[in-house]
Amino acid sequence: MKQLKQLLVGKVQLAVAVATLTVGMAAPSFAEDVEVMHWWTSGGEAEAISVLKKALEGEGVGWKDAAVAGGGGAAAMTALKARVTSGNPPTAAQIGLMGLQEWAGEGLLGDLSATAEKQSWVKDLPPAVMEGAKYEGKFVGVPFNIHRANWLWSNAKIFADNGLTPPTTWDEFFAVGDKLKGKGIIPLALGGEPWQETILLEDTITAVGGSDFYRKAFLELDMGALGSEQMVKAFETLGKIRDYIDPGAPGRAWNDATSMVLTGKAAMQLMGDWAKGEIVKAKLVPGKDILCTPAPGTAGAYHFNVDYFMMFKAEGSHLDAQMKLAAAIMDPSFQETFNMVKGSIPANTAVKGDKFDVCAQQAMKDIQESVAKNALIGALQGGAAQSARIQGAVQDVVANFFSSSQSAKDAVAALVKAVADAKS
């Protein structure tokens, strides 16, 4: 991203002037408007974002949607870079933790510290979330939520009808999967996209070596850990998972995979808690109709990511609209309503959990325990562990392994090389 900086000097101010003229010509129904780029386009996600739109309307701020489909956010980031490079940034954009730090380093983001101080963000945000929102001491992002990536979602009826319980280890998973396959049931719903497959690798890495091993491999990028026998075992486990998905997986969207579990076409899905938004939208009950348990072998660990909105530098009424957007996001009432629909838990700890479903309440309990045990670890997929460059390098290795006959040892060798190249 550093190469963007020279191209962007002066363009942000130009964009503000152009946006001001455009808004005046468009004669909007609101005194102020915000254009927001995000990738929340599934049914449950769209319903969640509508909560924010309504909250802003109450503040006299209109919403211009700049959604870019793609659950992993890669397409949105490509579109965002093109917009910013051309001097036409949106008012705000969805971003992960590490991405926020990268954009802030370019000097392109506005300072939200005044709103943060007024709303006591320092007091109400968990330390990891708060530090992720700051750059050089200033708040440059506002957090919506805390997601847990290492969940296993299971169709309760399928499990009850077949006398099974959700697996807690990978050996149990394969045993359950064999029984389901024997009865003609698809054990695992998967969307065959690199970011979805990477979530599976993250699960197997923690299962094999625990949170400390995951931290060394994906947070510290320790080459010894990345090239270790434990990593080989994690890839071997990942390879076995392929035997429990259906042939239609390649290219399938994550929410379509979730739908397979909700409708009984598949028994399980390994996916973050954003899947819960689809469960709620389908009028099913999380924890009852669709069971929620940690991914096999990961109990005690919490793979987290956070959705932030970053605000590009603005002036005048656009700056005022940005501050209203930031304040609306951190409002406890909004955080409660939004996260109950989205499936995540609030970033604002002032929100009580009594209105949330049992899965969210379990997540709130688990995250506190993981902090105490030093097992709260940033998820690679979701942007809480590494830069987009590292993340992409890992995804490429995983995608090649998952779609080929490559051995686990060769995949690990490729992983070490890819990460080393991406770091250089």
C-alpha positions, 0 to 999 in steps of 0.5 A: 500500500505504500506505493499509493501514498504519492498518488494520493497526496492532495487527492483526498481534499479534491474528493471532498470538494467534488463530493460536496458539489455532487451532493448539492446537485443530487438534492438529497432528502437528508441534510448530510449523507455518508457513502459506505463501502462494505461487503455485508451482502448476505441476507442476514448481513444486509438486515444487520446493516439496515439497523445502522441505516435507520439509526443514522436516519434518526440523526438526519444523515442519509446512507449511500450504499457502496456494497461489494459482494464477497464474504472475505472482503477481497473484492471490496478492498480492490474496489476501495483501492481503486476509488482512493487512488482515483481521488474519490474515497467513500465516506467510510469503509469496512475494514479488519484490524490489520487493514485499518493499521495499514490504511492509517499508515498512509495518512489518509484517515480522519481522527475520531478521538473527539467522538471517542472521548465523548463516548468513553471508548477507552473505558468500554472497549476490550484492550485488543479491540481498542488498540486495533482502533488506534494509530499513533495514539489517535482513534482512526476506526470504530468497531462494530463487533467481535466475531468468533471464527472457530465455531462448528454449527450443527443441525440439531435434528440430523444429530438427534435423529441419528443418535449423534452429538457434535464432535469436540475433536477431529477424530470424533469429527471423522467418526461422525462424518463416516456415520453420516456418509453411510446414511447418505447425509453430507457431513460438512457444508463448505464453500470452496473459496480460499478464505473459507478453506483457510478458516479450516486450516486455522481450526486444525492448527489450533487443534494440533498445537494449541493457541501458543502454536497458532500464535507463533505460526500466524501472529509471529510468523515464526518460520520454525513453527510454519515449517514444523511437523505440527504444521504438517499434521495440521495440513494432513487433517485439513486434507482429510476434511475434503472427504466429508464435503460434497462435489458442489463445494467449489465456488459456493458462497459461505451463506449458501453453505450455511443454508445447506445446514439450515435446510437439512441438506448437510449436517455441519458447517465450520464458519464464524458466528456471522453464520448466525445472522443467517440462522436468525433470518431463517427464523431458527433458534441458535443453540436449539435448532442449530447447535453451536460448539467450538470447532473440533479441538479448539475449545478454550481458544477464541479466534477473533476478528473485528469489523471496523469502519474507517473514515477518510479525511473530510471537511465541513458537513461531511466531517460532521456526518462521519462523527455522527456515523461513528457515534451511532456505531458505538451507541450501546443500543445500536451495538445490541440491536446490530449484533443480535442480528449479525450474530457477533457480540458487541465490541462495546462492553457496556452492552449487557448480554441478557437479550442475546441467544445462548450462543452469543452468551457462550461467546461472551463467557468464552472470550473472557476466559480466553483473555485470562488464559492468553488464548484470545488470538487474532484470526488470519481470515478476517484480518486480525492477525496479518496484513492482506499480503500475508493473508493472501499468500497463505490463502493461495497455498491453502487453495492449491492444497485443497484442490490438488493432490499435493502432499501435506509436506509439500504444502508446508514447504510452499507455505514457508516460501510464500510467507517468506516471499510476502514478508520481503 
